[in-house]
Amino acid sequence: MSEQRELLDAVLDRLLPAVDELPGAGELGIGAAIATDPLSARRPGDVATVLGRLPGGFRALPGAERDAALAEAERALPDAFATLINLAYNAYYLDPRVLARVERVSGYRARAPQPAGYALEPLDERLLAPVRGRAALWRADPREPAQPAPPGAGDDPKEPR
């Protein structure tokens, strides 16, 4: 394993530490998932920038000093640090071992509510008719070409003008 990856694992273990029988995020191997997250491609270099801000020997520091170094990196590089946090949480809470623990502890199924979730009644398009018939509630942007009002707009005498 590369030194950079070991440093990332140490950082992840501080951000998302071990709890009960579940190891910390670094020990779970969340760093590998971070590399494949689409956010990494949109914000290339953010994680490396944060890791580069940490003092040499970070992994050997006592916990409180690691936390202080991470807090300093967050103050100095708020956007890059936010990317690291988002990547860490995304990867951590998608890990099947973490989801299994969430289910066990909370009693709720740790999955998206759709498409296997709640049954929804089909949409009754008639419910949208009054809204679709209203005139725009906003001022037009003078830089944009004028848009015609929707058919029937303003026909309701109860509607304010």
N, C-alpha and C positions, 0 to 999 in steps of 0.2 A: 504494500500500500504506500502511496506517495506521502511525503511529509505534509503537503497541502491538504490531502484528504484526511490525514490523522488530525490535523489542526481543526478542520471543519467538524470532524466527529467530536472533538473535545468541546467546541463551541456549541454544537447541537445538544450535547449532554448537559450543558449549563442552561440552555434555553428551554429544553424539554427534558428535565431530569427523570431518572428512574422513579417509579412509583409502584409500591408493592412488588409483585413478581415481574412487572414489565420493565425491561431495561430502558435507559435513556435513549433519546432519538439517535445519537451518534452510534451507540452500541447496536441499535436496531438496523443500522445501515441506511438510514434515511438520506445520507449524503449522496448515494448513488441515484436516488429518485429525484433529488434536486437538480441534478445535471440534465435530466430528461424533461423537466417541467417546461412548458411553453414560456413561462415568465422568464426563465433563464435566457432564452433566446431573445426576448424583447428587451431585457436589461443585462446584456452581456457585460461581464466584468464587475458587477456590483458585489458579488460574494467575494471574489478575489480582492477587491478594494478593501472590504471590511476586514478580511483575514490579514491583509498587509498592514493594517493599522494596529494590529495587536502586537504587544511586546514579544520579543524573542523569549523562548522558554515558557510560553503561555501554558502549555500542557502541564508543566511542572509546578505552576503557581498554586498556592492554596486557594480554596474556593472563593473566599471573599475578594482576593486580589484578581481572580479571573472575572468575577462579577464587576468589579470596578473598571477593569480594562474594557469589558463589553459596554459598560455604561458610557465610558469615554468615547468609544468608537461610535456609539449611537448618537452622542452629542455632536461629534465632529462630522459624521456622515449620515445624517438622518434618512435621506432617500435610499441610499445603498443599504443601510441597516434595515429599513422597512421592507426592502425586497428580500433580504435574507430571512426576516421573520415570516413573511408571507410564504416563501418557498418552504421553509421548515414546517410551518403549520399545515400547508397543503399536503406535503408528503407524509407527515406524521399521521394526520387524521384520515389518510387513505390507506394506510398500512393495515392489512387484515388482522394483525395481532393487536393493534390498538383498537380497531373496531370491535373485535371480540371482547376486549376488556370493557369498552364502553357499554356494550350490550349486557355483559355480566353484572356490572356495577349499577347501571341505571334501570335495567329491566326493559329498556326500549330497543327495538331493532335498529341497528346502526346502518341505515341505508337511506337512499333518497326516497321521498314519499311517492314519487311517480317514476316509472309507469306501473310499478307493482303495489302502489299504495292505495290511497283512498279512491273509492268509486265516485266518479263525477257524472252528474246528469248531463246529457247533451245540451249545448248552449241553445237557448231559445232566442234566435236573432230578432224576434219582435221586441224584445226588451230593450234593444239598442236603438230602435226607430226614433224615439223622442230626442235622444242625444244626437243622432246623425242628422236630424232635421233642424237643429239649432244653428243659428248664425255663429260665426267665430266669436269667442269670448276674449280675444286678444287683438291688439292693434297690429295692422299689417306692417311689415318691414318696408320702409319706403325704397329700399335698395332692390327689392324683389318685385317682379311683375305682379300685377293684381290678379288674385284668384277669384273666380266666380263663386258666389254663394251656393251652397248645396241646394238641390231642388227642395222647395217647400220651406226654406229657411225664412223665418219671420212671419209665417202664416198663422201661427198660434196667437190669438189675441191676448192670452194670459202671459205670454212671454214678455219680459221687459225689453224696451227698445233703447 
